[in-house]
Amino acid sequence: MKETILSGWNFMRWLRLFMGVYIIVTSITGKNYVFAIIGGLFVFQALTNTGCAACATVPASKVDQNDTESIEFEEIKAEKG
């Protein structure tokens, strides 16, 4: 978990973190606490590097680019008539 939080920071993670913190701060100062939960969701996503569906993203280094299978296509023609 520590490795997930400390590594792989890109622009979108920083953006989610800043948006989350901003939403939390403005919602608390405006006494609109429901939005603080939404801000907390953004901060959680940034720290854990997850998306909206709570599925972890796969770092590019762990994806095997050579693991592809050959795809065969069959041409289908419509009958005239």
N, CA, C and O atoms as a GROMACS GRO file, in nm:
protein
  324
    1MET      N    1   0.083  -0.119   0.000
    1MET     CA    2   0.000   0.000   0.000
    1MET      C    3   0.088   0.126   0.000
    1MET      O    4   0.058   0.225  -0.067
    2LYS      N    5   0.195   0.119   0.076
    2LYS     CA    6   0.286   0.234   0.082
    2LYS      C    7   0.346   0.262  -0.055
    2LYS      O    8   0.364   0.378  -0.094
    3GLU      N    9   0.379   0.154  -0.128
    3GLU     CA   10   0.437   0.170  -0.262
    3GLU      C   11   0.336   0.234  -0.358
    3GLU      O   12   0.373   0.317  -0.441
    4THR      N   13   0.209   0.196  -0.346
    4THR     CA   14   0.104   0.252  -0.432
    4THR      C   15   0.089   0.401  -0.408
    4THR      O   16   0.071   0.479  -0.502
    5ILE      N   17   0.095   0.442  -0.283
    5ILE     CA   18   0.077   0.584  -0.250
    5ILE      C   19   0.198   0.666  -0.293
    5ILE      O   20   0.182   0.779  -0.340
    6LEU      N   21   0.317   0.610  -0.278
    6LEU     CA   22   0.438   0.690  -0.304
    6LEU      C   23   0.488   0.685  -0.447
    6LEU      O   24   0.568   0.770  -0.484
    7SER      N   25   0.443   0.590  -0.530
    7SER     CA   26   0.498   0.580  -0.665
    7SER      C   27   0.390   0.601  -0.770
    7SER      O   28   0.270   0.587  -0.743
    8GLY      N   29   0.434   0.634  -0.891
    8GLY     CA   30   0.344   0.646  -1.004
    8GLY      C   31   0.263   0.774  -1.010
    8GLY      O   32   0.153   0.774  -1.065
    9TRP      N   33   0.313   0.881  -0.955
    9TRP     CA   34   0.238   1.007  -0.957
    9TRP      C   35   0.250   1.071  -1.094
    9TRP      O   36   0.360   1.097  -1.143
   10ASN      N   37   0.135   1.096  -1.156
   10ASN     CA   38   0.129   1.162  -1.285
   10ASN      C   39   0.037   1.284  -1.274
   10ASN      O   40  -0.012   1.316  -1.166
   11PHE      N   41   0.014   1.349  -1.386
   11PHE     CA   42  -0.065   1.472  -1.386
   11PHE      C   43  -0.206   1.450  -1.332
   11PHE      O   44  -0.256   1.531  -1.253
   12MET      N   45  -0.271   1.341  -1.373
   12MET     CA   46  -0.409   1.317  -1.331
   12MET      C   47  -0.419   1.289  -1.181
   12MET      O   48  -0.517   1.329  -1.118
   13ARG      N   49  -0.321   1.222  -1.124
   13ARG     CA   50  -0.324   1.200  -0.979
   13ARG      C   51  -0.308   1.330  -0.903
   13ARG      O   52  -0.377   1.354  -0.804
   14TRP      N   53  -0.215   1.415  -0.949
   14TRP     CA   54  -0.197   1.545  -0.884
   14TRP      C   55  -0.323   1.630  -0.899
   14TRP      O   56  -0.363   1.699  -0.805
   15LEU      N   57  -0.385   1.625  -1.016
   15LEU     CA   58  -0.507   1.702  -1.039
   15LEU      C   59  -0.618   1.656  -0.945
   15LEU      O   60  -0.686   1.739  -0.885
   16ARG      N   61  -0.638   1.525  -0.932
   16ARG     CA   62  -0.739   1.472  -0.840
   16ARG      C   63  -0.710   1.513  -0.697
   16ARG      O   64  -0.802   1.547  -0.622
   17LEU      N   65  -0.582   1.509  -0.658
   17LEU     CA   66  -0.547   1.548  -0.521
   17LEU      C   67  -0.578   1.695  -0.495
   17LEU      O   68  -0.640   1.728  -0.394
   18PHE      N   69  -0.536   1.783  -0.585
   18PHE     CA   70  -0.561   1.925  -0.565
   18PHE      C   71  -0.710   1.957  -0.570
   18PHE      O   72  -0.759   2.039  -0.492
   19MET      N   73  -0.784   1.893  -0.662
   19MET     CA   74  -0.928   1.916  -0.668
   19MET      C   75  -0.996   1.869  -0.540
   19MET      O   76  -1.084   1.937  -0.487
   20GLY      N   77  -0.955   1.753  -0.491
   20GLY     CA   78  -1.014   1.700  -0.368
   20GLY      C   79  -0.989   1.789  -0.248
   20GLY      O   80  -1.081   1.818  -0.171
   21VAL      N   81  -0.865   1.833  -0.232
   21VAL     CA   82  -0.832   1.921  -0.120
   21VAL      C   83  -0.907   2.054  -0.132
   21VAL      O   84  -0.958   2.105  -0.033
   22TYR      N   85  -0.914   2.109  -0.253
   22TYR     CA   86  -0.986   2.235  -0.275
   22TYR      C   87  -1.134   2.220  -0.242
   22TYR      O   88  -1.193   2.307  -0.176
   23ILE      N   89  -1.195   2.111  -0.287
   23ILE     CA   90  -1.337   2.089  -0.260
   23ILE      C   91  -1.361   2.072  -0.111
   23ILE      O   92  -1.459   2.124  -0.058
   24ILE      N   93  -1.273   2.000  -0.043
   24ILE     CA   94  -1.289   1.981   0.101
   24ILE      C   95  -1.279   2.114   0.175
   24ILE      O   96  -1.362   2.144   0.260
   25VAL      N   97  -1.177   2.193   0.143
   25VAL     CA   98  -1.156   2.320   0.212
   25VAL      C   99  -1.272   2.416   0.186
   25VAL      O  100  -1.322   2.478   0.280
   26THR      N  101  -1.315   2.430   0.061
   26THR     CA  102  -1.424   2.524   0.032
   26THR      C  103  -1.557   2.476   0.088
   26THR      O  104  -1.641   2.558   0.127
   27SER      N  105  -1.579   2.345   0.093
   27SER     CA  106  -1.705   2.297   0.148
   27SER      C  107  -1.710   2.313   0.300
   27SER      O  108  -1.816   2.340   0.355
   28ILE      N  109  -1.597   2.296   0.367
   28ILE     CA  110  -1.596   2.315   0.512
   28ILE      C  111  -1.610   2.463   0.547
   28ILE      O  112  -1.682   2.497   0.641
   29THR      N  113  -1.543   2.551   0.474
   29THR     CA  114  -1.556   2.694   0.502
   29THR      C  115  -1.696   2.745   0.467
   29THR      O  116  -1.743   2.840   0.529
   30GLY      N  117  -1.760   2.684   0.370
   30GLY     CA  118  -1.896   2.723   0.334
   30GLY      C  119  -2.003   2.645   0.408
   30GLY      O  120  -2.122   2.663   0.382
   31LYS      N  121  -1.962   2.557   0.501
   31LYS     CA  122  -2.052   2.476   0.582
   31LYS      C  123  -2.147   2.392   0.496
   31LYS      O  124  -2.265   2.376   0.528
   32ASN      N  125  -2.093   2.339   0.387
   32ASN     CA  126  -2.168   2.250   0.300
   32ASN      C  127  -2.095   2.115   0.302
   32ASN      O  128  -2.015   2.085   0.213
   33TYR      N  129  -2.125   2.036   0.404
   33TYR     CA  130  -2.045   1.918   0.434
   33TYR      C  131  -2.067   1.801   0.340
   33TYR      O  132  -1.986   1.709   0.338
   34VAL      N  133  -2.173   1.802   0.262
   34VAL     CA  134  -2.196   1.695   0.167
   34VAL      C  135  -2.088   1.696   0.059
   34VAL      O  136  -2.042   1.590   0.014
   35PHE      N  137  -2.047   1.814   0.017
   35PHE     CA  138  -1.942   1.824  -0.084
   35PHE      C  139  -1.806   1.782  -0.029
   35PHE      O  140  -1.717   1.745  -0.106
   36ALA      N  141  -1.789   1.787   0.102
   36ALA     CA  142  -1.663   1.741   0.161
   36ALA      C  143  -1.645   1.591   0.138
   36ALA      O  144  -1.533   1.544   0.123
   37ILE      N  145  -1.755   1.517   0.134
   37ILE     CA  146  -1.748   1.374   0.106
   37ILE      C  147  -1.700   1.352  -0.038
   37ILE      O  148  -1.619   1.263  -0.063
   38ILE      N  149  -1.749   1.432  -0.131
   38ILE     CA  150  -1.706   1.422  -0.270
   38ILE      C  151  -1.558   1.458  -0.282
   38ILE      O  152  -1.484   1.392  -0.355
   39GLY      N  153  -1.514   1.560  -0.211
   39GLY     CA  154  -1.373   1.595  -0.209
   39GLY      C  155  -1.289   1.484  -0.150
   39GLY      O  156  -1.178   1.458  -0.197
   40GLY      N  157  -1.342   1.418  -0.047
   40GLY     CA  158  -1.272   1.305   0.012
   40GLY      C  159  -1.257   1.190  -0.086
   40GLY      O  160  -1.157   1.119  -0.085
   41LEU      N  161  -1.357   1.172  -0.172
   41LEU     CA  162  -1.349   1.069  -0.275
   41LEU      C  163  -1.236   1.099  -0.373
   41LEU      O  164  -1.162   1.010  -0.413
   42PHE      N  165  -1.224   1.225  -0.412
   42PHE     CA  166  -1.115   1.264  -0.503
   42PHE      C  167  -0.979   1.241  -0.438
   42PHE      O  168  -0.887   1.191  -0.503
   43VAL      N  169  -0.966   1.276  -0.310
   43VAL     CA  170  -0.839   1.255  -0.241
   43VAL      C  171  -0.809   1.106  -0.229
   43VAL      O  172  -0.695   1.064  -0.248
   44PHE      N  173  -0.910   1.026  -0.198
   44PHE     CA  174  -0.892   0.881  -0.189
   44PHE      C  175  -0.846   0.824  -0.322
   44PHE      O  176  -0.756   0.741  -0.325
   45GLN      N  177  -0.908   0.868  -0.431
   45GLN     CA  178  -0.870   0.819  -0.563
   45GLN      C  179  -0.726   0.857  -0.596
   45GLN      O  180  -0.653   0.778  -0.655
   46ALA      N  181  -0.686   0.977  -0.558
   46ALA     CA  182  -0.550   1.020  -0.588
   46ALA      C  183  -0.448   0.940  -0.507
   46ALA      O  184  -0.345   0.900  -0.560
   47LEU      N  185  -0.477   0.916  -0.380
   47LEU     CA  186  -0.381   0.844  -0.296
   47LEU      C  187  -0.370   0.697  -0.332
   47LEU      O  188  -0.260   0.641  -0.330
   48THR      N  189  -0.480   0.634  -0.366
   48THR     CA  190  -0.478   0.491  -0.396
   48THR      C  191  -0.461   0.462  -0.544
   48THR      O  192  -0.450   0.345  -0.582
   49ASN      N  193  -0.459   0.564  -0.629
   49ASN     CA  194  -0.445   0.550  -0.774
   49ASN      C  195  -0.554   0.461  -0.832
   49ASN      O  196  -0.526   0.370  -0.910
   50THR      N  197  -0.678   0.488  -0.793
   50THR     CA  198  -0.793   0.415  -0.844
   50THR      C  199  -0.880   0.509  -0.926
   50THR      O  200  -0.865   0.631  -0.919
   51GLY      N  201  -0.970   0.451  -1.002
   51GLY     CA  202  -1.061   0.530  -1.083
   51GLY      C  203  -1.198   0.538  -1.018
   51GLY      O  204  -1.214   0.503  -0.901
   52CYS      N  205  -1.294   0.584  -1.093
   52CYS     CA  206  -1.429   0.601  -1.040
   52CYS      C  207  -1.496   0.469  -1.005
   52CYS      O  208  -1.580   0.465  -0.915
   53ALA      N  209  -1.462   0.363  -1.073
   53ALA     CA  210  -1.523   0.233  -1.046
   53ALA      C  211  -1.445   0.156  -0.940
   53ALA      O  212  -1.468   0.037  -0.921
   54ALA      N  213  -1.353   0.222  -0.872
   54ALA     CA  214  -1.270   0.163  -0.767
   54ALA      C  215  -1.187   0.046  -0.818
   54ALA      O  216  -1.158  -0.048  -0.743
   55CYS      N  217  -1.149   0.050  -0.944
   55CYS     CA  218  -1.060  -0.053  -0.997
   55CYS      C  219  -0.922   0.009  -1.013
   55CYS      O  220  -0.908   0.117  -1.070
   56ALA      N  221  -0.823  -0.058  -0.963
   56ALA     CA  222  -0.688  -0.006  -0.967
   56ALA      C  223  -0.637   0.000  -1.110
   56ALA      O  224  -0.665  -0.088  -1.192
   57THR      N  225  -0.563   0.102  -1.139
   57THR     CA  226  -0.504   0.114  -1.272
   57THR      C  227  -0.376   0.032  -1.276
   57THR      O  228  -0.307   0.018  -1.176
   58VAL      N  229  -0.345  -0.021  -1.392
   58VAL     CA  230  -0.226  -0.104  -1.409
   58VAL      C  231  -0.113  -0.015  -1.458
   58VAL      O  232  -0.126   0.050  -1.562
   59PRO      N  233  -0.002  -0.011  -1.386
   59PRO     CA  234   0.112   0.069  -1.434
   59PRO      C  235   0.160   0.017  -1.569
   59PRO      O  236   0.152  -0.103  -1.598
   60ALA      N  237   0.209   0.107  -1.651
   60ALA     CA  238   0.252   0.072  -1.786
   60ALA      C  239   0.368  -0.028  -1.785
   60ALA      O  240   0.384  -0.104  -1.880
   61SER      N  241   0.447  -0.029  -1.680
   61SER     CA  242   0.561  -0.120  -1.676
   61SER      C  243   0.517  -0.265  -1.656
   61SER      O  244   0.593  -0.356  -1.687
   62LYS      N  245   0.396  -0.288  -1.604
   62LYS     CA  246   0.350  -0.424  -1.579
   62LYS      C  247   0.271  -0.482  -1.695
   62LYS      O  248   0.235  -0.600  -1.693
   63VAL      N  249   0.243  -0.403  -1.796
   63VAL     CA  250   0.170  -0.453  -1.912
   63VAL      C  251   0.270  -0.512  -2.010
   63VAL      O  252   0.367  -0.446  -2.048
   64ASP      N  253   0.247  -0.635  -2.050
   64ASP     CA  254   0.337  -0.703  -2.143
   64ASP      C  255   0.294  -0.671  -2.286
   64ASP      O  256   0.190  -0.719  -2.332
   65GLN      N  257   0.372  -0.591  -2.355
   65GLN     CA  258   0.339  -0.549  -2.491
   65GLN      C  259   0.352  -0.663  -2.591
   65GLN      O  260   0.292  -0.658  -2.698
   66ASN      N  261   0.430  -0.766  -2.559
   66ASN     CA  262   0.450  -0.877  -2.650
   66ASN      C  263   0.342  -0.984  -2.636
   66ASN      O  264   0.340  -1.080  -2.713
   67ASP      N  265   0.255  -0.969  -2.539
   67ASP     CA  266   0.151  -1.068  -2.514
   67ASP      C  267   0.026  -1.035  -2.595
   67ASP      O  268  -0.077  -0.997  -2.539
   68THR      N  269   0.037  -1.049  -2.725
   68THR     CA  270  -0.078  -1.026  -2.812
   68THR      C  271  -0.105  -1.151  -2.891
   68THR      O  272  -0.013  -1.227  -2.924
   69GLU      N  273  -0.228  -1.173  -2.922
   69GLU     CA  274  -0.264  -1.289  -3.002
   69GLU      C  275  -0.301  -1.242  -3.142
   69GLU      O  276  -0.352  -1.132  -3.160
   70SER      N  277  -0.275  -1.328  -3.240
   70SER     CA  278  -0.306  -1.290  -3.376
   70SER      C  279  -0.456  -1.302  -3.399
   70SER      O  280  -0.519  -1.398  -3.355
   71ILE      N  281  -0.511  -1.206  -3.465
   71ILE     CA  282  -0.655  -1.200  -3.491
   71ILE      C  283  -0.678  -1.230  -3.638
   71ILE      O  284  -0.613  -1.171  -3.726
   72GLU      N  285  -0.769  -1.321  -3.665
   72GLU     CA  286  -0.803  -1.353  -3.803
   72GLU      C  287  -0.940  -1.294  -3.834
   72GLU      O  288  -1.032  -1.301  -3.753
   73PHE      N  289  -0.952  -1.237  -3.953
   73PHE     CA  290  -1.077  -1.177  -3.996
   73PHE      C  291  -1.135  -1.257  -4.112
   73PHE      O  292  -1.062  -1.308  -4.196
   74GLU      N  293  -1.267  -1.266  -4.114
   74GLU     CA  294  -1.336  -1.334  -4.222
   74GLU      C  295  -1.430  -1.234  -4.288
   74GLU      O  296  -1.514  -1.173  -4.221
   75GLU      N  297  -1.415  -1.218  -4.418
   75GLU     CA  298  -1.496  -1.121  -4.490
   75GLU      C  299  -1.632  -1.183  -4.520
   75GLU      O  300  -1.640  -1.294  -4.572
   76ILE      N  301  -1.737  -1.110  -4.488
   76ILE     CA  302  -1.873  -1.156  -4.512
   76ILE      C  303  -1.936  -1.062  -4.615
   76ILE      O  304  -1.942  -0.941  -4.594
   77LYS      N  305  -1.984  -1.118  -4.724
   77LYS     CA  306  -2.045  -1.035  -4.829
   77LYS      C  307  -2.196  -1.057  -4.827
   77LYS      O  308  -2.243  -1.169  -4.809
   78ALA      N  309  -2.269  -0.950  -4.846
   78ALA     CA  310  -2.416  -0.959  -4.852
   78ALA      C  311  -2.458  -1.010  -4.988
   78ALA      O  312  -2.395  -0.979  -5.089
   79GLU      N  313  -2.563  -1.088  -4.991
   79GLU     CA  314  -2.614  -1.140  -5.117
   79GLU      C  315  -2.694  -1.032  -5.190
   79GLU      O  316  -2.768  -0.956  -5.128
   80LYS      N  317  -2.677  -1.025  -5.319
   80LYS     CA  318  -2.753  -0.930  -5.400
   80LYS      C  319  -2.885  -0.995  -5.439
   80LYS      O  320  -2.890  -1.112  -5.475
   81GLY      N  321  -2.990  -0.918  -5.432
   81GLY     CA  322  -3.113  -0.976  -5.482
   81GLY      C  323  -3.232  -0.932  -5.416
   81GLY      O  324  -3.342  -0.976  -5.450
   0.00000   0.00000   0.00000
